Amino acid sequence: MRVYLRTLLLSAVLAWLAAGTVVFFAFQNGIAGLKTVRMLNHQIQKIAASEIDGSILLLGDSTLRASIVTETYSDLVGRPVLNLGLNGGYGYAGDLNLLRRALDRGTPDTVVLFHSTDMITRRVAYQGFAQSVPSVEELAELPVVEVLRLYFSFDGLFAAVTGLTRWIFSESEPFADGLEQGQAMTAMDVGVRIRRSRYLPNEINAEKVAFLARVTALCREHDLRCVYAHGPLYDEVCRVSEEYFTEANRVIEATGVPVVVGTPYCMPLSEVGDSEDHPATPLAARYTRRYHRLLEPYLGR
């Protein structure tokens, strides 16, 4: 009976490890059945196919992808631009790991961290780090429970299996840099889509900047010019959140990166897209030009 139980236990452990290996393979190769993973893989492939030396790297979340048209911005600055926007779930951890990958291929001229105005209030993106690490050894930097949550959970296995099935039996869908969304809001939409009416200093998560501090340390190590820009925000929220932004800027700049003066840009209701921090899609080129004017003093010539 004991031999049987030992064999059963060993088989269970091996199956569990095999499942974790499958999940890790699917996530690290951008195959897992999640749109966010396809987006990450798209950006990793872009880094591998691009000239990094002398370029401007844009790192951030969906607010970046909604606000900056890469081609337009590249024309304005007169140099190559890589828009490596992910989504908010990757947070500053996604910035860190994409910057690591880029530095393996070259040295950018400038790194712009372009995030949603509430990024510093969100939970630490351990899962975003686990999904985007360049190598398995770096998982050792995470709390064990976070590794288990991703690679040894039913949700992770389900995402891996569905993604692998699609990868084997059907063609993958291309991923676009821009953010597909609706037209501008109307006044009737405000109560539905606006997440909060005001940002407060006590909402800031002091632990959130741990990965941001590692990004800025990497900038200093490689002698890179790095700046931080808040993305646009609906002006009814923006105008009453001055205390929040004063404190947020203090916490962000304490990591060693300057916050671009004039950000966030406060959007009128007529220009808001599918959330309070996304400009409407038809206005993306206009917001690219606006942010170019704000960023220009921070860029090298």
KALIN-V719651 format. One line per field, one symbol per residue. psi: psi as a letter, one per 20 degrees, with the letter a starting at -180 (. if undefined). A space follows every 10 residues. Layout:
BEGIN
psi: ???
END
This chain:
BEGIN
psi: gggghggggg hggghghggh ggggggghjk hqlphhhhgg hghghgghjq ohpjrppopb bhhghhhpog gghghhikrq pookpcrhhh bhhhgghhgg gghiiaorgq ppooqqhjhi irqpmghhgh hjphqhhihi iqphhhghhg ilrggggghg ghghghhgir qqpqpqgrop aaaqrrhhig hgiohqiqpq hiipohihjg hghhghhhgg hjlqoprppp rqqphhgghj kghghggghg gghiijpqpp piqqpopqhi jpcirijpqq gijghghghg hghhhgiiqq .
END
